Amino acid sequence: MKKPKHHIFVCGSFRAAGDSQGVCSKKDSLQLLQYMERELSDRGLTDVVVSSTGCLKVCDRGPAMVIYPENWWYGKVENESVIDEIIDALEDGKTAEKYIL
């Protein structure tokens, strides 16, 4: 596998026991992850990888995600239009300032 240009981690609220608890999962972060993967594919952004992760510890601002290697932390990623704004900014090499933590 070729090293991705960006790696996006979407909080799945998973705890040590493996249970999904917390704000991000309750606000359907994993469904948003699926939308993000489809949107990235539709835009031809094959150099971006998306993964779910354990709790990112920013529950009061969830759903949350992090984009590496830039170390951009986003919060209140609550719907598909927010995902679109974040991907638009990523394509331009910028942050979606409205959602940055």
PyMOL commands that place a pseudoatom at each C-alpha (Angstrom):
pseudoatom trace, name=CA, resn=MET, resi=1, chain=A, elem=C, hetatm=0, pos=[0.000, 0.000, 0.000]
pseudoatom trace, name=CA, resn=LYS, resi=2, chain=A, elem=C, hetatm=0, pos=[1.221, 3.446, -0.905]
pseudoatom trace, name=CA, resn=LYS, resi=3, chain=A, elem=C, hetatm=0, pos=[1.588, 5.852, 2.023]
pseudoatom trace, name=CA, resn=PRO, resi=4, chain=A, elem=C, hetatm=0, pos=[-1.479, 8.122, 2.114]
pseudoatom trace, name=CA, resn=LYS, resi=5, chain=A, elem=C, hetatm=0, pos=[-1.150, 11.885, 1.889]
pseudoatom trace, name=CA, resn=HIS, resi=6, chain=A, elem=C, hetatm=0, pos=[-3.754, 12.295, 4.647]
pseudoatom trace, name=CA, resn=HIS, resi=7, chain=A, elem=C, hetatm=0, pos=[-5.137, 9.972, 7.314]
pseudoatom trace, name=CA, resn=ILE, resi=8, chain=A, elem=C, hetatm=0, pos=[-8.474, 10.922, 8.839]
pseudoatom trace, name=CA, resn=PHE, resi=9, chain=A, elem=C, hetatm=0, pos=[-9.414, 9.453, 12.209]
pseudoatom trace, name=CA, resn=VAL, resi=10, chain=A, elem=C, hetatm=0, pos=[-13.110, 9.634, 13.090]
pseudoatom trace, name=CA, resn=CYS, resi=11, chain=A, elem=C, hetatm=0, pos=[-14.025, 9.169, 16.740]
pseudoatom trace, name=CA, resn=GLY, resi=12, chain=A, elem=C, hetatm=0, pos=[-16.105, 6.056, 17.268]
pseudoatom trace, name=CA, resn=SER, resi=13, chain=A, elem=C, hetatm=0, pos=[-16.269, 6.539, 21.040]
pseudoatom trace, name=CA, resn=PHE, resi=14, chain=A, elem=C, hetatm=0, pos=[-14.819, 3.067, 21.621]
pseudoatom trace, name=CA, resn=ARG, resi=15, chain=A, elem=C, hetatm=0, pos=[-13.623, 2.430, 25.168]
pseudoatom trace, name=CA, resn=ALA, resi=16, chain=A, elem=C, hetatm=0, pos=[-11.030, -0.056, 26.415]
pseudoatom trace, name=CA, resn=ALA, resi=17, chain=A, elem=C, hetatm=0, pos=[-13.649, -2.810, 26.759]
pseudoatom trace, name=CA, resn=GLY, resi=18, chain=A, elem=C, hetatm=0, pos=[-14.601, -2.279, 23.116]
pseudoatom trace, name=CA, resn=ASP, resi=19, chain=A, elem=C, hetatm=0, pos=[-17.986, -0.764, 23.830]
pseudoatom trace, name=CA, resn=SER, resi=20, chain=A, elem=C, hetatm=0, pos=[-19.073, 2.232, 21.804]
pseudoatom trace, name=CA, resn=GLN, resi=21, chain=A, elem=C, hetatm=0, pos=[-20.208, 4.887, 24.260]
pseudoatom trace, name=CA, resn=GLY, resi=22, chain=A, elem=C, hetatm=0, pos=[-20.234, 8.640, 24.269]
pseudoatom trace, name=CA, resn=VAL, resi=23, chain=A, elem=C, hetatm=0, pos=[-21.284, 11.588, 22.192]
pseudoatom trace, name=CA, resn=CYS, resi=24, chain=A, elem=C, hetatm=0, pos=[-19.625, 10.733, 18.891]
pseudoatom trace, name=CA, resn=SER, resi=25, chain=A, elem=C, hetatm=0, pos=[-21.229, 7.321, 18.491]
pseudoatom trace, name=CA, resn=LYS, resi=26, chain=A, elem=C, hetatm=0, pos=[-24.587, 8.609, 19.730]
pseudoatom trace, name=CA, resn=LYS, resi=27, chain=A, elem=C, hetatm=0, pos=[-24.419, 11.283, 17.033]
pseudoatom trace, name=CA, resn=ASP, resi=28, chain=A, elem=C, hetatm=0, pos=[-23.752, 8.639, 14.340]
pseudoatom trace, name=CA, resn=SER, resi=29, chain=A, elem=C, hetatm=0, pos=[-20.077, 9.346, 13.723]
pseudoatom trace, name=CA, resn=LEU, resi=30, chain=A, elem=C, hetatm=0, pos=[-19.600, 5.959, 12.064]
pseudoatom trace, name=CA, resn=GLN, resi=31, chain=A, elem=C, hetatm=0, pos=[-22.348, 6.684, 9.530]
pseudoatom trace, name=CA, resn=LEU, resi=32, chain=A, elem=C, hetatm=0, pos=[-20.606, 9.986, 8.814]
pseudoatom trace, name=CA, resn=LEU, resi=33, chain=A, elem=C, hetatm=0, pos=[-17.376, 8.024, 8.336]
pseudoatom trace, name=CA, resn=GLN, resi=34, chain=A, elem=C, hetatm=0, pos=[-19.089, 5.935, 5.657]
pseudoatom trace, name=CA, resn=TYR, resi=35, chain=A, elem=C, hetatm=0, pos=[-20.342, 9.085, 3.937]
pseudoatom trace, name=CA, resn=MET, resi=36, chain=A, elem=C, hetatm=0, pos=[-16.819, 10.542, 4.063]
pseudoatom trace, name=CA, resn=GLU, resi=37, chain=A, elem=C, hetatm=0, pos=[-15.323, 7.442, 2.442]
pseudoatom trace, name=CA, resn=ARG, resi=38, chain=A, elem=C, hetatm=0, pos=[-17.895, 7.581, -0.389]
pseudoatom trace, name=CA, resn=GLU, resi=39, chain=A, elem=C, hetatm=0, pos=[-17.368, 11.307, -0.906]
pseudoatom trace, name=CA, resn=LEU, resi=40, chain=A, elem=C, hetatm=0, pos=[-13.573, 10.970, -1.004]
pseudoatom trace, name=CA, resn=SER, resi=41, chain=A, elem=C, hetatm=0, pos=[-13.920, 8.165, -3.538]
pseudoatom trace, name=CA, resn=ASP, resi=42, chain=A, elem=C, hetatm=0, pos=[-16.385, 10.165, -5.648]
pseudoatom trace, name=CA, resn=ARG, resi=43, chain=A, elem=C, hetatm=0, pos=[-13.924, 13.067, -5.708]
pseudoatom trace, name=CA, resn=GLY, resi=44, chain=A, elem=C, hetatm=0, pos=[-11.050, 10.787, -6.695]
pseudoatom trace, name=CA, resn=LEU, resi=45, chain=A, elem=C, hetatm=0, pos=[-9.094, 11.454, -3.500]
pseudoatom trace, name=CA, resn=THR, resi=46, chain=A, elem=C, hetatm=0, pos=[-7.424, 8.058, -3.385]
pseudoatom trace, name=CA, resn=ASP, resi=47, chain=A, elem=C, hetatm=0, pos=[-4.499, 9.347, -1.310]
pseudoatom trace, name=CA, resn=VAL, resi=48, chain=A, elem=C, hetatm=0, pos=[-6.710, 9.843, 1.778]
pseudoatom trace, name=CA, resn=VAL, resi=49, chain=A, elem=C, hetatm=0, pos=[-7.402, 7.034, 4.265]
pseudoatom trace, name=CA, resn=VAL, resi=50, chain=A, elem=C, hetatm=0, pos=[-10.257, 7.116, 6.781]
pseudoatom trace, name=CA, resn=SER, resi=51, chain=A, elem=C, hetatm=0, pos=[-10.290, 5.078, 10.000]
pseudoatom trace, name=CA, resn=SER, resi=52, chain=A, elem=C, hetatm=0, pos=[-12.483, 4.893, 13.066]
pseudoatom trace, name=CA, resn=THR, resi=53, chain=A, elem=C, hetatm=0, pos=[-10.757, 5.324, 16.378]
pseudoatom trace, name=CA, resn=GLY, resi=54, chain=A, elem=C, hetatm=0, pos=[-11.346, 5.025, 20.066]
pseudoatom trace, name=CA, resn=CYS, resi=55, chain=A, elem=C, hetatm=0, pos=[-12.500, 7.973, 22.118]
pseudoatom trace, name=CA, resn=LEU, resi=56, chain=A, elem=C, hetatm=0, pos=[-10.632, 11.171, 21.204]
pseudoatom trace, name=CA, resn=LYS, resi=57, chain=A, elem=C, hetatm=0, pos=[-11.508, 12.684, 24.610]
pseudoatom trace, name=CA, resn=VAL, resi=58, chain=A, elem=C, hetatm=0, pos=[-13.304, 15.759, 23.256]
pseudoatom trace, name=CA, resn=CYS, resi=59, chain=A, elem=C, hetatm=0, pos=[-16.822, 14.505, 23.943]
pseudoatom trace, name=CA, resn=ASP, resi=60, chain=A, elem=C, hetatm=0, pos=[-18.219, 17.964, 24.628]
pseudoatom trace, name=CA, resn=ARG, resi=61, chain=A, elem=C, hetatm=0, pos=[-17.344, 18.891, 21.033]
pseudoatom trace, name=CA, resn=GLY, resi=62, chain=A, elem=C, hetatm=0, pos=[-18.242, 15.681, 19.222]
pseudoatom trace, name=CA, resn=PRO, resi=63, chain=A, elem=C, hetatm=0, pos=[-18.554, 14.148, 16.788]
pseudoatom trace, name=CA, resn=ALA, resi=64, chain=A, elem=C, hetatm=0, pos=[-14.840, 14.699, 16.383]
pseudoatom trace, name=CA, resn=MET, resi=65, chain=A, elem=C, hetatm=0, pos=[-12.127, 13.802, 13.906]
pseudoatom trace, name=CA, resn=VAL, resi=66, chain=A, elem=C, hetatm=0, pos=[-8.422, 14.399, 13.338]
pseudoatom trace, name=CA, resn=ILE, resi=67, chain=A, elem=C, hetatm=0, pos=[-6.565, 14.752, 10.055]
pseudoatom trace, name=CA, resn=TYR, resi=68, chain=A, elem=C, hetatm=0, pos=[-2.901, 13.728, 9.948]
pseudoatom trace, name=CA, resn=PRO, resi=69, chain=A, elem=C, hetatm=0, pos=[-0.150, 14.566, 9.251]
pseudoatom trace, name=CA, resn=GLU, resi=70, chain=A, elem=C, hetatm=0, pos=[-1.489, 18.120, 9.655]
pseudoatom trace, name=CA, resn=ASN, resi=71, chain=A, elem=C, hetatm=0, pos=[-2.837, 17.424, 13.167]
pseudoatom trace, name=CA, resn=TRP, resi=72, chain=A, elem=C, hetatm=0, pos=[-6.077, 19.270, 12.408]
pseudoatom trace, name=CA, resn=TRP, resi=73, chain=A, elem=C, hetatm=0, pos=[-8.701, 18.495, 15.072]
pseudoatom trace, name=CA, resn=TYR, resi=74, chain=A, elem=C, hetatm=0, pos=[-12.326, 19.060, 14.141]
pseudoatom trace, name=CA, resn=GLY, resi=75, chain=A, elem=C, hetatm=0, pos=[-15.417, 19.100, 16.319]
pseudoatom trace, name=CA, resn=LYS, resi=76, chain=A, elem=C, hetatm=0, pos=[-19.159, 19.384, 15.822]
pseudoatom trace, name=CA, resn=VAL, resi=77, chain=A, elem=C, hetatm=0, pos=[-18.877, 17.280, 12.666]
pseudoatom trace, name=CA, resn=GLU, resi=78, chain=A, elem=C, hetatm=0, pos=[-22.602, 16.604, 12.858]
pseudoatom trace, name=CA, resn=ASN, resi=79, chain=A, elem=C, hetatm=0, pos=[-23.778, 16.102, 9.290]
pseudoatom trace, name=CA, resn=GLU, resi=80, chain=A, elem=C, hetatm=0, pos=[-22.820, 15.529, 5.669]
pseudoatom trace, name=CA, resn=SER, resi=81, chain=A, elem=C, hetatm=0, pos=[-22.603, 19.238, 4.825]
pseudoatom trace, name=CA, resn=VAL, resi=82, chain=A, elem=C, hetatm=0, pos=[-19.897, 19.666, 7.490]
pseudoatom trace, name=CA, resn=ILE, resi=83, chain=A, elem=C, hetatm=0, pos=[-18.004, 16.718, 5.978]
pseudoatom trace, name=CA, resn=ASP, resi=84, chain=A, elem=C, hetatm=0, pos=[-18.278, 18.385, 2.562]
pseudoatom trace, name=CA, resn=GLU, resi=85, chain=A, elem=C, hetatm=0, pos=[-16.849, 21.650, 3.953]
pseudoatom trace, name=CA, resn=ILE, resi=86, chain=A, elem=C, hetatm=0, pos=[-13.945, 19.801, 5.568]
pseudoatom trace, name=CA, resn=ILE, resi=87, chain=A, elem=C, hetatm=0, pos=[-13.166, 17.847, 2.388]
pseudoatom trace, name=CA, resn=ASP, resi=88, chain=A, elem=C, hetatm=0, pos=[-13.416, 21.038, 0.288]
pseudoatom trace, name=CA, resn=ALA, resi=89, chain=A, elem=C, hetatm=0, pos=[-10.879, 22.712, 2.577]
pseudoatom trace, name=CA, resn=LEU, resi=90, chain=A, elem=C, hetatm=0, pos=[-8.632, 19.635, 2.544]
pseudoatom trace, name=CA, resn=GLU, resi=91, chain=A, elem=C, hetatm=0, pos=[-8.592, 19.680, -1.262]
pseudoatom trace, name=CA, resn=ASP, resi=92, chain=A, elem=C, hetatm=0, pos=[-7.440, 23.316, -1.078]
pseudoatom trace, name=CA, resn=GLY, resi=93, chain=A, elem=C, hetatm=0, pos=[-4.792, 22.511, 1.550]
pseudoatom trace, name=CA, resn=LYS, resi=94, chain=A, elem=C, hetatm=0, pos=[-6.609, 24.581, 4.155]
pseudoatom trace, name=CA, resn=THR, resi=95, chain=A, elem=C, hetatm=0, pos=[-8.577, 24.028, 7.342]
pseudoatom trace, name=CA, resn=ALA, resi=96, chain=A, elem=C, hetatm=0, pos=[-12.328, 24.383, 7.672]
pseudoatom trace, name=CA, resn=GLU, resi=97, chain=A, elem=C, hetatm=0, pos=[-11.870, 27.064, 10.335]
pseudoatom trace, name=CA, resn=LYS, resi=98, chain=A, elem=C, hetatm=0, pos=[-15.486, 26.966, 11.505]
pseudoatom trace, name=CA, resn=TYR, resi=99, chain=A, elem=C, hetatm=0, pos=[-15.017, 23.447, 12.918]
pseudoatom trace, name=CA, resn=ILE, resi=100, chain=A, elem=C, hetatm=0, pos=[-11.361, 23.452, 14.009]
pseudoatom trace, name=CA, resn=LEU, resi=101, chain=A, elem=C, hetatm=0, pos=[-10.722, 22.716, 17.684]
for i in range(1, 101): cmd.bond("trace and resi %d" % i, "trace and resi %d" % (i + 1))
show_as sticks, trace
zoom trace
